[in-house]
């Protein structure tokens, strides 16, 4: 129940951020939740951290890098 409420609240915050126009930063922040959920599942609950989770975490981390480069490029272009 608590996890569902937190998830609904997080979704509401993302929708609110879209109205503000800060979508790139919020999208990157949401991607970090994939990596942190996989790590906390392994460390706190003893779940397996197999090849699929490693691949998903690597993909999410690479998406963060790409998003950071794009955001930094946009910032430089506006200067």
Secondary structure as the mmCIF struct_conf table of DSSP 4:
data_model
#
loop_
_struct_conf.conf_type_id
_struct_conf.id
_struct_conf.beg_label_comp_id
_struct_conf.beg_label_asym_id
_struct_conf.beg_label_seq_id
_struct_conf.end_label_comp_id
_struct_conf.end_label_asym_id
_struct_conf.end_label_seq_id
HELX_RH_AL_P HELX_RH_AL_P1 UNK A 2 UNK A 20
TURN_TY1_P TURN_TY1_P1 UNK A 21 UNK A 21
HELX_RH_AL_P HELX_RH_AL_P2 UNK A 23 UNK A 45
HELX_RH_AL_P HELX_RH_AL_P3 UNK A 51 UNK A 78
#
